[in-house]
Amino acid sequence: MKLDVFYSYACRDSYLTFAWLQQVQQQTPTLLSKWRPFAIQIDNAHEYWARNWETANSELRGFMAAEAARQQGAEAFQRFHAALEGAVHEQLRELGDQRTLLDVAQQVNLEVDRFQTAWRDPELVRKIHKSHQEAIRKFSVFGTPTLVFPNNRAYHVELTRIPPEANALETFHTIETLATKALSTAIALGQHRPLIKRFPGIC
């Protein structure tokens, strides 16, 4: 199964969902998760998307660094993503600090010079913006994390903590079922996009 996950490093729920989905993936190796940026710290949209590396806020810097890592391959991105989630939400390191991002890149064996050069490429902001816009236009995303199952079944997840490993897969199937029901409701209402619902406080 392919699963799109719209995330933000600035969102602790995104981290909890990441940790939970790692448990699910261990039990379901065929699950392929694609992590896609969705900005949640936008005060002024025009200013946010006009920023470069020097002027970007912490959230946008995190996205830019992740996309720079993705340029070194899907596995490089996955390693970087996992390590940065841990650095920010477990070690409580500052997301927008260049030292944090470089330490994580070194930790997961990226080509650091290439990585540091890439994060200043303005094309990265355009890619992040495109992901953000598509999330809204195609899936009606309003927050992170939002899971998009096959056939455009989208669901916004709010976790209070990481589910116990024994319940990880059951929780996943429950949310998938709720996403299917939400899409069916949207279709019944004559909507062309999924009707996103929240799945709050499951633990």
Residue pairs with C-beta under 8 A, 6 or more apart in sequence:
1 28
1 30
1 31
1 32
1 149
1 150
2 32
2 34
2 150
3 21
3 31
3 32
3 33
3 34
3 147
3 148
3 149
4 33
4 34
4 36
4 147
4 148
5 17
5 18
5 21
5 33
5 34
5 35
5 36
5 145
5 146
5 147
5 148
6 36
6 37
6 38
6 131
6 135
6 139
6 141
6 144
6 145
6 146
6 148
7 14
7 17
7 18
7 35
7 36
7 37
7 38
7 144
7 145
8 14
8 37
8 38
8 39
8 40
8 41
8 59
8 62
8 63
8 144
9 15
9 59
9 62
9 63
9 66
9 84
9 85
9 88
9 95
10 40
10 41
10 58
10 59
10 62
10 95
11 40
11 143
11 144
11 145
12 89
13 144
13 145
13 157
13 158
13 159
14 85
14 144
14 145
15 85
15 88
15 89
16 159
16 161
16 162
17 145
17 147
17 157
17 159
18 35
18 81
18 82
18 85
18 145
19 85
19 162
20 159
20 162
20 163
20 168
20 171
21 31
21 33
21 172
22 82
23 162
23 163
23 165
23 168
23 169
24 31
24 168
24 169
24 172
25 31
25 33
27 168
27 169
28 169
28 172
35 66
35 77
35 81
36 131
36 135
37 63
37 66
37 67
37 128
37 131
37 132
38 131
38 132
38 135
38 141
38 143
38 144
38 146
39 48
39 59
39 60
39 63
39 128
39 132
40 59
40 143
40 144
41 48
41 57
41 58
41 59
41 60
42 48
48 57
48 60
49 125
49 129
51 57
51 60
51 125
52 120
52 122
52 125
53 61
53 64
53 119
53 120
56 64
56 96
56 125
57 96
58 94
58 95
58 96
59 95
59 96
60 125
60 128
61 95
61 96
61 101
61 119
62 84
62 88
62 95
62 96
62 101
63 124
63 128
64 119
64 124
64 125
64 128
65 80
65 84
65 101
65 104
65 105
65 115
65 119
66 77
66 80
66 81
66 84
67 118
67 119
67 124
67 127
67 128
68 115
68 116
68 118
68 119
68 121
68 124
69 76
69 77
69 79
69 80
69 81
69 105
69 108
69 110
69 115
70 76
70 77
71 114
71 118
72 110
72 111
72 114
72 115
76 108
76 110
79 108
79 109
79 110
80 104
80 105
80 108
80 110
82 108
83 104
83 107
83 108
84 95
84 100
84 101
84 104
87 93
87 100
87 103
87 104
88 94
88 95
88 100
93 100
93 103
94 100
101 119
102 112
102 116
105 112
105 115
105 116
106 112
118 124
135 141
135 146
136 142
138 152
138 193
139 146
139 148
139 152
139 154
139 193
139 194
139 196
140 154
140 193
140 194
140 195
140 196
141 154
141 156
141 196
142 156
142 196
143 156
145 156
145 157
146 154
146 155
146 156
146 157
146 196
147 154
147 155
147 156
147 157
147 175
147 179
148 154
149 155
149 176
149 179
149 180
151 183
152 183
152 193
152 194
153 176
153 179
153 180
153 182
153 183
153 194
154 179
154 182
154 183
154 194
154 196
155 175
155 178
155 179
155 182
155 196
155 197
155 199
156 196
156 197
156 198
156 199
157 175
157 198
157 199
158 198
158 199
158 200
158 201
159 201
159 202
159 203
160 201
160 202
160 203
161 203
162 203
163 171
163 202
163 203
164 203
171 202
174 199
174 202
175 199
178 197
178 199
179 194
182 194
182 195
182 196
182 197
183 194
183 195
185 195
186 193
186 194
186 195
189 195
